[in-house]
Amino acid sequence: MKKGDELYALGESIAHFGKILAIVNRFTLFISVGELALALLLSAWSARRILRPLGELQETAEYGPDLKVVVNFSDQDAMYGEDPIKAKSALIFDGGKRIPFDAASVAAEGNFP
């Protein structure tokens, strides 16, 4: 900085620069570790929020007061109330009747409509 005919310089002596650099490096390390932990937590949280519903893929359709169809699209057995539904199958409620429909067995037999 120049003021009139005089020149002023501001700075830190080399003897104390190592301490300052160590503090700055430590601060940078803490920030980086914190950012990494936050990124891992957010990715685990978002993956859980996305993948959990995929394991519970069930669909219910009602056709009037007497006909209801519940389909389990997942690879695991599921429950609908107190009724078990096998993986990749459907449960048809027709009036008072409960009719299970297993798509895998129909596909194996080749009896497609």
SELUMKOL-707182 format. One record per residue (C-alpha): residue in three letters; x, z, y; residue number from 1; chain. Coordinates in nm, 3 decimals, always signed. Example, Ala and Ser with C-alpha at 12.3 -4.5 7.8 and 13.67 -1.06 7.14 Angstrom:
r=ALA; px=+1.230; pz=+0.780; py=-0.450; k=1; c=A
r=SER; px=+1.367; pz=+0.714; py=-0.106; k=2; c=A
! end
This chain:
r=MET; px=+0.000; pz=+0.000; py=+0.000; k=1; c=A
r=LYS; px=+0.152; pz=-0.106; py=+0.331; k=2; c=A
r=LYS; px=+0.083; pz=+0.084; py=+0.652; k=3; c=A
r=GLY; px=+0.255; pz=-0.060; py=+0.948; k=4; c=A
r=ASP; px=+0.626; pz=-0.090; py=+0.872; k=5; c=A
r=GLU; px=+0.609; pz=+0.160; py=+0.584; k=6; c=A
r=LEU; px=+0.533; pz=+0.092; py=+0.219; k=7; c=A
r=TYR; px=+0.362; pz=+0.359; py=+0.007; k=8; c=A
r=ALA; px=+0.355; pz=+0.349; py=-0.373; k=9; c=A
r=LEU; px=+0.140; pz=+0.567; py=-0.596; k=10; c=A
r=GLY; px=+0.220; pz=+0.630; py=-0.959; k=11; c=A
r=GLU; px=+0.299; pz=+0.869; py=-1.236; k=12; c=A
r=SER; px=+0.647; pz=+0.956; py=-1.345; k=13; c=A
r=ILE; px=+0.763; pz=+0.816; py=-1.676; k=14; c=A
r=ALA; px=+0.830; pz=+1.169; py=-1.802; k=15; c=A
r=HIS; px=+0.453; pz=+1.254; py=-1.798; k=16; c=A
r=PHE; px=+0.324; pz=+0.910; py=-1.900; k=17; c=A
r=GLY; px=+0.354; pz=+0.985; py=-2.273; k=18; c=A
r=LYS; px=+0.110; pz=+1.277; py=-2.245; k=19; c=A
r=ILE; px=-0.141; pz=+1.066; py=-2.056; k=20; c=A
r=LEU; px=-0.110; pz=+0.786; py=-2.310; k=21; c=A
r=ALA; px=-0.164; pz=+1.032; py=-2.599; k=22; c=A
r=ILE; px=-0.482; pz=+1.164; py=-2.434; k=23; c=A
r=VAL; px=-0.615; pz=+0.812; py=-2.376; k=24; c=A
r=ASN; px=-0.536; pz=+0.710; py=-2.736; k=25; c=A
r=ARG; px=-0.705; pz=+1.020; py=-2.876; k=26; c=A
r=PHE; px=-1.014; pz=+0.957; py=-2.662; k=27; c=A
r=THR; px=-1.025; pz=+0.594; py=-2.779; k=28; c=A
r=LEU; px=-0.994; pz=+0.709; py=-3.141; k=29; c=A
r=PHE; px=-1.285; pz=+0.956; py=-3.104; k=30; c=A
r=ILE; px=-1.503; pz=+0.689; py=-2.943; k=31; c=A
r=SER; px=-1.419; pz=+0.436; py=-3.218; k=32; c=A
r=VAL; px=-1.491; pz=+0.682; py=-3.500; k=33; c=A
r=GLY; px=-1.820; pz=+0.779; py=-3.333; k=34; c=A
r=GLU; px=-1.923; pz=+0.415; py=-3.295; k=35; c=A
r=LEU; px=-1.839; pz=+0.344; py=-3.659; k=36; c=A
r=ALA; px=-2.039; pz=+0.645; py=-3.780; k=37; c=A
r=LEU; px=-2.335; pz=+0.545; py=-3.563; k=38; c=A
r=ALA; px=-2.322; pz=+0.186; py=-3.691; k=39; c=A
r=LEU; px=-2.315; pz=+0.303; py=-4.054; k=40; c=A
r=LEU; px=-2.607; pz=+0.541; py=-4.001; k=41; c=A
r=LEU; px=-2.815; pz=+0.277; py=-3.826; k=42; c=A
r=SER; px=-2.747; pz=+0.014; py=-4.092; k=43; c=A
r=ALA; px=-2.834; pz=+0.258; py=-4.374; k=44; c=A
r=TRP; px=-3.152; pz=+0.362; py=-4.194; k=45; c=A
r=SER; px=-3.262; pz=+0.004; py=-4.127; k=46; c=A
r=ALA; px=-3.181; pz=-0.107; py=-4.483; k=47; c=A
r=ARG; px=-3.391; pz=+0.179; py=-4.618; k=48; c=A
r=ARG; px=-3.680; pz=+0.091; py=-4.387; k=49; c=A
r=ILE; px=-3.667; pz=-0.272; py=-4.505; k=50; c=A
r=LEU; px=-3.608; pz=-0.222; py=-4.878; k=51; c=A
r=ARG; px=-3.843; pz=+0.069; py=-4.949; k=52; c=A
r=PRO; px=-4.166; pz=-0.129; py=-4.892; k=53; c=A
r=LEU; px=-4.033; pz=-0.416; py=-5.107; k=54; c=A
r=GLY; px=-4.034; pz=-0.187; py=-5.411; k=55; c=A
r=GLU; px=-4.398; pz=-0.096; py=-5.350; k=56; c=A
r=LEU; px=-4.555; pz=-0.441; py=-5.322; k=57; c=A
r=GLN; px=-4.921; pz=-0.390; py=-5.397; k=58; c=A
r=GLU; px=-5.212; pz=-0.586; py=-5.266; k=59; c=A
r=THR; px=-5.578; pz=-0.492; py=-5.278; k=60; c=A
r=ALA; px=-5.868; pz=-0.731; py=-5.226; k=61; c=A
r=GLU; px=-6.237; pz=-0.642; py=-5.228; k=62; c=A
r=TYR; px=-6.509; pz=-0.895; py=-5.299; k=63; c=A
r=GLY; px=-6.832; pz=-0.720; py=-5.218; k=64; c=A
r=PRO; px=-6.915; pz=-0.362; py=-5.317; k=65; c=A
r=ASP; px=-6.868; pz=-0.410; py=-5.694; k=66; c=A
r=LEU; px=-6.550; pz=-0.620; py=-5.732; k=67; c=A
r=LYS; px=-6.199; pz=-0.506; py=-5.639; k=68; c=A
r=VAL; px=-5.863; pz=-0.648; py=-5.749; k=69; c=A
r=VAL; px=-5.536; pz=-0.454; py=-5.717; k=70; c=A
r=VAL; px=-5.217; pz=-0.653; py=-5.784; k=71; c=A
r=ASN; px=-4.869; pz=-0.506; py=-5.838; k=72; c=A
r=PHE; px=-4.604; pz=-0.765; py=-5.743; k=73; c=A
r=SER; px=-4.304; pz=-0.536; py=-5.792; k=74; c=A
r=ASP; px=-4.075; pz=-0.508; py=-6.095; k=75; c=A
r=GLN; px=-4.177; pz=-0.145; py=-6.152; k=76; c=A
r=ASP; px=-4.498; pz=+0.015; py=-6.271; k=77; c=A
r=ALA; px=-4.712; pz=+0.161; py=-5.994; k=78; c=A
r=MET; px=-5.014; pz=+0.385; py=-5.952; k=79; c=A
r=TYR; px=-5.339; pz=+0.306; py=-5.776; k=80; c=A
r=GLY; px=-5.510; pz=+0.640; py=-5.739; k=81; c=A
r=GLU; px=-5.500; pz=+0.769; py=-6.097; k=82; c=A
r=ASP; px=-5.487; pz=+0.423; py=-6.255; k=83; c=A
r=PRO; px=-5.147; pz=+0.291; py=-6.369; k=84; c=A
r=ILE; px=-5.069; pz=-0.073; py=-6.295; k=85; c=A
r=LYS; px=-4.790; pz=-0.240; py=-6.492; k=86; c=A
r=ALA; px=-4.521; pz=-0.438; py=-6.315; k=87; c=A
r=LYS; px=-4.632; pz=-0.791; py=-6.220; k=88; c=A
r=SER; px=-4.989; pz=-0.735; py=-6.329; k=89; c=A
r=ALA; px=-5.333; pz=-0.673; py=-6.184; k=90; c=A
r=LEU; px=-5.615; pz=-0.427; py=-6.228; k=91; c=A
r=ILE; px=-5.968; pz=-0.558; py=-6.181; k=92; c=A
r=PHE; px=-6.252; pz=-0.320; py=-6.104; k=93; c=A
r=ASP; px=-6.580; pz=-0.494; py=-6.183; k=94; c=A
r=GLY; px=-6.868; pz=-0.258; py=-6.123; k=95; c=A
r=GLY; px=-6.796; pz=+0.031; py=-6.358; k=96; c=A
r=LYS; px=-6.547; pz=-0.163; py=-6.574; k=97; c=A
r=ARG; px=-6.168; pz=-0.145; py=-6.537; k=98; c=A
r=ILE; px=-6.000; pz=-0.465; py=-6.663; k=99; c=A
r=PRO; px=-5.617; pz=-0.486; py=-6.679; k=100; c=A
r=PHE; px=-5.462; pz=-0.831; py=-6.635; k=101; c=A
r=ASP; px=-5.100; pz=-0.880; py=-6.742; k=102; c=A
r=ALA; px=-4.964; pz=-1.204; py=-6.596; k=103; c=A
r=ALA; px=-4.648; pz=-1.192; py=-6.809; k=104; c=A
r=SER; px=-4.842; pz=-1.197; py=-7.137; k=105; c=A
r=VAL; px=-5.065; pz=-1.480; py=-7.018; k=106; c=A
r=ALA; px=-4.758; pz=-1.683; py=-6.916; k=107; c=A
r=ALA; px=-4.594; pz=-1.616; py=-7.254; k=108; c=A
r=GLU; px=-4.901; pz=-1.734; py=-7.442; k=109; c=A
r=GLY; px=-4.939; pz=-2.039; py=-7.221; k=110; c=A
r=ASN; px=-5.308; pz=-1.974; py=-7.156; k=111; c=A
r=PHE; px=-5.325; pz=-2.079; py=-6.795; k=112; c=A
r=PRO; px=-5.666; pz=-2.174; py=-6.657; k=113; c=A
! end
